[in-house]
Amino acid sequence: MDRIALVTGAGSGIGQACAAALLADGWQVVYAGRRLDRLEAAIAATGEHAARAQAVACDVADEASVAALFDTVRTRHGRLDLLFNNAGAFPPTATPDELGAGAWRQAVDVNLNGAFYCLAAAFALMRSQQPMGGRIINNGSISAHAPRPGSIAYTATKHAITGLTRAAALDGRAFDIAVGQIDIGNVETDMTERMARGVMQADGSLRAEPRMAMDAVVQTFIAMARLPLSANVLFSTVMATKMPFVGRG
């Protein structure tokens, strides 16, 4: 039986890399994201594997859009074996008084509400399909455990993802739904270019930070995805070995 995966935020970065790895591993993969052109370009870049992928435009912050996405998955494939709950937004760097309610709500809508909408829809499909069950991997962040200056909205929403993961992992037991989380630090993407040049530290200084290759994230993710449903990695942290995460700030 074909294994069916859905990756949100699949048009670039970590989502694109992990979706491509799933295709290479033999999965059927639904690429979801706001921009259909980016999703289609990401699929085309996989070459011979592109025939097993499908692009579906979706704004995870919109509950109706998420419902339509999962209706498409159900109609086309009849089941879902893996959800990578990856889509996320990075609010501007600001202290709490500078952030503004609009930027706060946007972070909550995408990073937390969107993750919940997708997880809830995946639960509904996975518990009703035959055979029952599946796996959900939430993309958290090490920022939830060691925040950067000016990151209150991102940190708070990613901290909430940890609670989402724990509660869903417990609720999923009855339905053979394994829920885990991958916390990723300093991976080489366009979004983290500034880290190589210098990023604000806890003491107020500006310093360059080491980054890891994307393949390290992909290998960690695929190892989690391949597990039988009788086993689960509840939390996994993958980071550049020398990045300033552990220790005093």
C-alpha positions, -999 to +999 in steps of 0.1 A: +000+000+000+013+035-009+023+056+020+007+091+019+024+121+034+013+157+037+039+185+043+028+220+051+051+249+042+065+227+015+075+254-010+108+263+005+134+256+033+129+227+057+095+217+043+107+215+008+138+195+017+118+170+039+091+166+013+117+158-014+133+133+009+099+116+014+094+113-023+129+098-027+120+073+001+090+061-019+061+081-004+033+098-022+035+134-010+011+163-009+029+197-009+009+224+008+016+261+011+002+295+003+019+299-031+010+273-057+038+284-080+064+278-054+050+244-046+050+234-082+086+246-087+096+226-056+080+195-070+095+200-104+129+202-088+126+165-076+129+153-112+118+117-117+100+117-084+076+145-093+049+122-106+042+110-070+037+146-057+007+169-057+006+207-050-023+221-030-026+258-021-035+263+015-033+290+042-030+271+074-042+301+094-076+298+076-096+269+091-117+266+059-086+264+038-072+236+060-105+217+057-104+220+019-068+207+019-077+176+039-108+170+018-084+169-012-062+144+005-091+122+015-107+124-020-074+117-039-057+092-016-084+079+008-060+081+038-030+099+054+000+082+070+021+112+078+016+149+085+046+171+088+031+201+106+059+225+093+044+258+082+054+287+103+059+325+104+087+346+119+074+379+133+097+409+133+123+412+161+108+434+187+104+438+225+069+431+238+059+468+239+072+473+203+056+442+186+020+452+183-012+432+185-014+426+148+020+409+145+012+389+177-021+377+163-004+367+129+022+346+147-005+329+168-027+323+138+000+307+117+023+290+142-003+278+167-038+279+153-026+267+119-007+238+135-038+229+155-061+230+125-039+207+106-033+183+135-071+181+143-079+174+106-052+147+105-066+131+136-101+130+121-088+113+089-063+089+106-088+076+132-115+069+106-093+052+079-085+015+075-061+005+088-064+031+115-036+053+126-007+075+113+021+098+124+022+135+130+055+154+133+053+189+146+080+214+138+089+231+170+120+251+177+148+253+202+137+289+207+109+275+229+136+264+254+162+291+249+146+323+233+165+349+215+161+386+223+131+402+207+114+369+199+084+369+222+057+359+197+078+332+180+090+318+213+055+318+229+039+301+199+066+275+196+065+268+233+028+261+228+036+236+201+053+216+228+021+214+247+002+205+215+026+177+209+024+163+244-014+164+246-019+150+211+006+122+217-016+111+247-048+115+228-035+096+198-027+064+217-063+051+214-062+055+176-026+044+168-016+080+160+020+087+170+027+124+176+062+137+179+082+169+175+114+180+159+132+210+173+156+225+148+184+249+154+206+269+130+202+251+097+216+265+065+187+282+047+182+317+031+163+327+063+193+321+085+219+338+064+221+366+090+233+341+116+265+336+096+270+374+096+260+380+132+229+376+153+220+392+187+231+372+218+215+372+252+242+396+265+234+421+238+264+414+217+263+406+180+281+373+170+282+349+141+268+315+149+276+281+133+249+265+111+244+229+100+237+215+066+200+208+057+208+171+052+212+168+090+176+179+095+164+157+067+181+126+081+166+132+115+131+138+101+132+107+079+144+085+108+113+096+127+090+092+097+102+056+090+094+043+125+066+018+129+036+032+147+044+011+177+074+034+183+076+072+186+102+099+190+083+123+212+110+151+210+141+153+189+166+182+189+189+186+159+213+215+159+247+228+148+271+212+173+288+245+182+258+268+182+252+286+216+222+267+228+234+249+259+252+267+286+248+302+301+236+331+280 
